[in-house]
Structure formats: structure tokens, C-alpha cells
Amino acid sequence: MSHPAVVPVVPVVQAALSARPRRQPSPYEEAPPPRRQASAPTPAFHDDAALLRDLLARSLRPKRCASAVVTLIERFGSTAAVLGADPSEIQRSSRLPREALADLMLLRRLAVTLSRIQASREPVLSSWSALFAYLRADLAYRPREQFRTLFLDKKNRLLRDEICNDGTVDHAPVYPREIVRRALELNASALVLVHNHPSGDPAPSQADIAMTRKIVDACRALGLEVHDHVVVAREAVASFRALGLM
């Protein structure tokens, strides 16, 4: 298996936004008051604030939209961070109306779903870049640490992606026996361990290394292979295997 130890984050939300279908009104019904539509893409469209503006312009008036964009970017730092933030925190920061908040959450779900579909098309061992893109889309900007296990079949295709534990900003407890039990229930043949570092630094901690060894030992005793442990941060993804830690 060959893949880089640290992979830079690549945004996926622009493609997800352009892929979202819009309802066409029937010529036989009375048209409701028009919802404000985003302007046609310009060279500035790819700017982070412009992307967020174009999305929020669907439900906010121009002055309110501009104010919301400034508030959200100042609070979270980027459009990707806004989409990954807890909805209640977005609401507290910007007081967005329900429709605008729903648009943000829908775009996030769409980006994650598209990435997951791409990652599931090929065996994990031959499509690490697609897997990393999926994990970044879902975990890079989560405010609390979350530990997940990807269960793979005999052909190393993704069977299930399950949350093992949600934790605090710097810790998510993990129980090797529960991971092994679940792998046997799913008839999985291999696993990929995943967790995020909300601090932004993907470097594995000593606690991460020790816990990974316990899980690997528990799995090996029952013939299960752990292919890798991936740590996701805002700007990069670290691989235990590529770092020589497995």
C-alpha cells in the first residue's frame, strides 16, 4: 500500500453546490414570491466568501447576506469550516433564518454523500485519495473529536462507516473489544480506523499510538486486519501506515 503520510485538504463544496437541483415552477400554478437567486458565477466565485455569499443569497436580501457572510467567515475562518460547524453554533453566531441554515446543512450533507459514493466505488486499498476526500469532507471541521471505524469486506470495499464514540475537543474514548465485536457481527475482513483532531494538527499523539496498538492486537487475534489509522485535521490528513506507526 502506498499513499502519502500527510495529504492537504482539497475543498469539495463548489462541486456540490453546482450539483444541487432547483425546482422548476409549473406553468399552471400561481408563482410564489420569487426567492433570491445567486448571481451567475464570476472569477470571484471561487473566493471563499463569494461561495458562501452565493449560497446565502438564495434566501437572504443583499445587505443581510453580506453581513452574515462577514460574521460567519470571521467566526469560523472559511466556508468549509462553516459547513462543518454545529448548526446551533452557526445560529448563535449569525442568527440566520431557518431557510438559510437549512441550505448550509443540505450542502454539507450533499458534499459528504458525493464523497462517500466516490470512495465506495473501488476497493479502499486502490482508492486512498477518494477515501481521504470523504473523510475530510465529513470530519475536518468537526468541533469535537470523533472516533470512527470503516469496516471492509473481503475485497476491501466499504461495508459500513460507524461512529464508535463522540468525545470532547481533544479526546474520544475507544474500546477495542467493542470494535472487534462489531467487525464480527458485520462479517468484516478488515478495518480502517479514523478520528479527527479539532486542534488542527494531524500528528498522532502517544495516546493515539498506544490505543491503535491495542486495537491491532485485538483484531489480529481473530484474523482481522487493520489497514491503517487515519487522523483528519483541518488542513491535512495523517496516515499511521505511511508514518511507519503500523
N, C-alpha and C positions, 0 to 999 in steps of 0.2 A: 504494500500500500504506500503511495507516495502523494503527499499533499503538504503544503507549507505549514509551518508551525503557527504563524500568525497571518491572518487574512484581513485586509482592510475592508471596512463596511462599504457596500455599494447600495445606494438608495433604490427602492423598487416602487415607491409610491406614485411617481409620474405615470408609469405604465398602467398602474391600477386605476388611477383617476381617469385616464383617457379611455379605459375599457368599460367604464360604468355606463350602462344603457340608460336612456331617458325616455320616459313615457310620451307617446305621441297622442295628442288630443283627438277625439272623434269629431268629424265634421257635423255630427247630428246632436251634439250636446252643447250646452251653453258653456263657453270657456270661462274658467275661474280667473280671478285677477292674476296676471302673469307673475311667475316667480322670477326674480332677477337672475339672469344667466351670466356665466363668466364670459369675459371678452375673448376673442379669438387669440390663440397662442401667439406670442411675440418672442423675440430673443430673450426678453427678461423673464419669460415664463419659467425658465429653469432655475431662476433665483429662488432660494428657499422661501423668502417672504412672499414672492409673487405666486408661488404654487399654493400657499395657504390662502392668500387673498382670493385667487380664482375659485377655490373651493367654497370659501365662506360667502362669496358674492352671490351664490345661489340662493341664499336665504337672508342676507343682511343688506341694508342700504349702504351706499358707498362710504359715508362718514363713519358709520358704526362698524363697518367691515375693516376699514383702515385702523381704527382704534383697537379692535380686537386682535388684529394681526400683530401690531406693535406689542400689545400686552402679552400675548402668547409667546412670541419669539423671545421677548425679554425674560419671561418666566422660565421657559423650558429650553431655549437655546437653538432649536431647529424645528422644522416641520416634522421630521421623523420622531423627535422627542415628544412633540405634542401628540402625535398619533399613538405613541406608546405609553402615554401617561394615563393615570387613573382618571376615569370620566369625572368623578367627584372633585378631583383636584383641578381639572380644566374648568369646571363650572365655578369653583370658588375663585379662581384666578381671573376669569373673564366674564362671568355671568352671561354666557351665550344662551340664546333661546334654544328650546328643545330641538327644533329642526336643524339648526347649525351643529349642535352637538351630535345629533344622530348621523349627519353627513360625515363627520370626522370618524365616528366609530364604524360606520359602514365601510369607509375607505380603508381603515385599518384591517377589518375582517377580510376585505377583498384582497388586500396585498398579501396577508398571511395565507389565505386559501390558495391563491395563484402560486405562491412559492411552494406550498406543500404539495400541490398537484405535480409541479415540475420535479420536486425531489422524489416523488413516489414512482416516477415513470421508469427509472433504471435502478439496478442494484446499488446500494449505498457505496460499496467499495469502488465503483466506477463513476460515481457522480458526486464526489465530495463538494464540489463548488455549488451544486444545486442544493445540497443539504445545508451547507453553511448559509446560503442565501435565505433559506426557510427559517433557520434558527435565528438569524439576525433580525429578520422581519418580525418575529414573534417575541424575542427576548431582549434585544439590545437596549431598549429604553424602559424596561420594567423597573419600577422604583424599589421593589423588594426582591430578594434572592429567591429563586425558584429552582428546584431540582427536578429534572425530568429524565425518563428513560425511553429510548427508542427501541422497541422490540422488533427483531428482524426474523424473517423466515429462513428456510434452508438455502434460498437463493440470494439472501441478504437484501431482500426487498422489505420495505417498511410495513410491518403489521399494525402496530399501534404506537402512538406517541402519548405517553401518560405522565401526568404530574405526580411525582412521588411526595413532594412536600413544598408548601409555601412557607417562607421564613421571614426574617427581618431584613434590614438593609445590608447585612453582612453575614448572614448565617441561615441555612436551611437544613434541619436535621434529616439524616438519611439512615435507613435501616436495611443493611444488606440482605437479611433473611426475607424481608418483605419483597424486595426486588426479585430474588430468586424464586420465591413462591409464585409471584405473578408471571414470571417468564415460563414456568412450568404449566400454569393454567392456560396460557396462550399458545403453548406448544412452540415457543420461540426457540431458535437455534443460536442466536447471537444478540448482542446488545450494543448500543452506543449510549453512554452516559452524557448528560448535558446539564449544565447550570450556568446562571448568569452572575456577573459581578456588577452590581449597580454603581460601584465606585468608579467604573470606567477603565480599570486596569485588568486585563485578561490573565495576567500571570497567576498560575496556580499557587495557592498557599500551602504551607506544610500540612494543615488540616485537610485540604483537598487531596493531597497526595496520599496521606495515611488512609483516608476514607476510601479512596479508589482502590488501594491495595486490598483492603478488606473485602470489597465487593468482587474484585477479580478473583481472589482466593475462594470466596463462597461459590462463585459461578463455576470456576474450574473444577471444583469437587463434584459437580453434577453434569459436567460435559458442556457447559455453556461458555461461549467465547465473548469476551468484551473487546470489541474492535478499537474503541477509543473513548476518551472522556474529553468533551469539548466545553470550553469556557467562553461564554459570549459576553462581550462588553460593548460599549457604545461605538468605539472606533475600530475594534479588531476582534478576531476570534482566535483562541489558542487551542492547540491540539496536544494532548498528553503524548500521543504516539509520536508525533513529529518532534516533540521536545525531548524524546528519549526517556519519558517518565513511565512508560509501559513496555 
